[in-house]
Amino acid sequence: MPKTKTKQERQHMDSVAQLGCIACAMLGHHDSPAELHHIKHQTGIGKRSSHFEVIPLCYVHHRGMYGYHTSPASFTGDYGSQIELLEMVLDALAIDGCKCGCVKKKGQTSIKSNPFSRDNIFWE
């Protein structure tokens, strides 16, 4: 994987970060600033997933006391697997479509199981 991100990767990562922390959203705290976590899925030591396999996490849920990097098992037990969280992120991006074009606009206005929705409606 090249060290320099492509324009499409940067656009995708920006769209994901703008969602806010997915763990905070699951707790009902929306719009928290997010840094990006490359999911750990079929990667070896010292390697990470592609820049399209990222989930938005705030500092506390990424590297802090309750973060994935502090206790992966505890984080997964509280919020679900990284694959499940990635699927929620991609669902949320599908509402308006992702800037990079990886997810086309579906135009949905209600997804009950997605933490980025409030009162079962996505906020713009």
C-alpha positions as semicolon CSV with decimal commas, in nm:
position;residue;x (nm);y (nm);z (nm)
1;M;0,000;0,000;0,000
2;P;0,149;0,338;-0,095
3;K;0,226;0,580;0,187
4;T;0,073;0,877;0,003
5;K;-0,305;0,873;0,000
6;T;-0,482;0,913;-0,333
7;K;-0,741;1,187;-0,384
8;Q;-1,017;0,926;-0,362
9;E;-0,878;0,789;-0,035
10;R;-0,854;1,139;0,115
11;Q;-1,213;1,215;0,012
12;H;-1,335;0,890;0,164
13;M;-1,148;0,942;0,488
14;D;-1,282;1,299;0,514
15;S;-1,640;1,172;0,466
16;V;-1,593;0,911;0,738
17;A;-1,438;1,158;0,984
18;Q;-1,728;1,400;0,933
19;L;-1,968;1,137;1,070
20;G;-1,821;1,176;1,419
21;C;-1,729;0,897;1,660
22;I;-1,939;0,585;1,603
23;A;-1,897;0,465;1,964
24;C;-2,016;0,801;2,100
25;A;-2,310;0,793;1,858
26;M;-2,405;0,449;1,992
27;L;-2,416;0,607;2,338
28;G;-2,636;0,891;2,214
29;H;-2,359;1,153;2,198
30;H;-2,361;1,276;1,840
31;D;-2,119;1,500;1,655
32;S;-1,808;1,417;1,860
33;P;-1,485;1,487;1,671
34;A;-1,330;1,176;1,524
35;E;-0,994;1,043;1,426
36;L;-0,980;0,744;1,194
37;H;-0,911;0,388;1,297
38;H;-0,794;0,144;1,029
39;I;-0,976;-0,176;1,110
40;K;-0,773;-0,485;1,188
41;H;-0,902;-0,741;0,941
42;Q;-0,684;-0,994;0,761
43;T;-0,369;-0,789;0,819
44;G;-0,033;-0,897;0,947
45;I;0,198;-0,741;1,200
46;G;0,294;-0,389;1,100
47;K;0,030;-0,377;0,826
48;R;-0,305;-0,205;0,826
49;S;-0,621;-0,217;0,622
50;S;-0,674;0,005;0,323
51;H;-0,773;0,368;0,368
52;F;-1,127;0,266;0,270
53;E;-1,156;0,036;0,574
54;V;-1,167;0,302;0,845
55;I;-1,412;0,380;1,122
56;P;-1,448;0,715;1,301
57;L;-1,353;0,710;1,669
58;C;-1,288;0,995;1,912
59;Y;-0,963;0,995;2,108
60;V;-1,124;0,824;2,411
61;H;-1,267;0,539;2,200
62;H;-0,961;0,508;1,977
63;R;-0,651;0,544;2,196
64;G;-0,785;0,655;2,534
65;M;-0,896;0,470;2,847
66;Y;-1,199;0,310;2,676
67;G;-1,036;0,282;2,336
68;Y;-0,988;-0,001;2,096
69;H;-0,610;0,014;2,126
70;T;-0,629;-0,005;2,507
71;S;-0,850;-0,315;2,516
72;P;-0,968;-0,459;2,183
73;A;-1,175;-0,733;2,352
74;S;-1,353;-0,491;2,584
75;F;-1,419;-0,244;2,300
76;T;-1,559;-0,521;2,079
77;G;-1,782;-0,645;2,362
78;D;-1,919;-0,296;2,418
79;Y;-1,963;-0,176;2,059
80;G;-1,941;-0,474;1,824
81;S;-1,677;-0,603;1,585
82;Q;-1,482;-0,372;1,359
83;I;-1,653;-0,530;1,057
84;E;-1,997;-0,456;1,207
85;L;-1,893;-0,097;1,278
86;L;-1,754;-0,058;0,925
87;E;-2,087;-0,178;0,782
88;M;-2,268;0,087;0,991
89;V;-2,030;0,355;0,863
90;L;-2,086;0,252;0,501
91;D;-2,465;0,251;0,559
92;A;-2,443;0,605;0,696
93;L;-2,233;0,719;0,399
94;A;-2,493;0,573;0,161
95;I;-2,755;0,828;0,270
96;D;-2,592;1,109;0,071
97;G;-2,326;0,904;-0,107
98;C;-1,957;0,924;-0,029
99;K;-1,753;1,210;-0,177
100;C;-1,511;0,961;-0,327
101;G;-1,782;0,763;-0,505
102;C;-1,722;0,435;-0,320
103;V;-2,080;0,433;-0,192
104;K;-2,358;0,558;-0,417
105;K;-2,643;0,770;-0,282
106;K;-2,939;0,561;-0,172
107;G;-3,144;0,852;-0,046
108;Q;-3,272;0,668;0,258
109;T;-3,402;0,885;0,539
110;S;-3,455;0,625;0,809
111;I;-3,237;0,337;0,926
112;K;-3,336;0,220;1,274
113;S;-3,029;0,014;1,357
114;N;-2,766;0,273;1,264
115;P;-2,614;0,472;1,553
116;F;-2,568;0,778;1,333
117;S;-2,944;0,822;1,313
118;R;-3,135;1,015;1,577
119;D;-3,497;0,919;1,637
120;N;-3,450;0,685;1,339
121;I;-3,378;0,980;1,108
122;F;-3,036;1,076;0,974
123;W;-2,925;1,430;1,047
124;E;-2,763;1,629;0,772
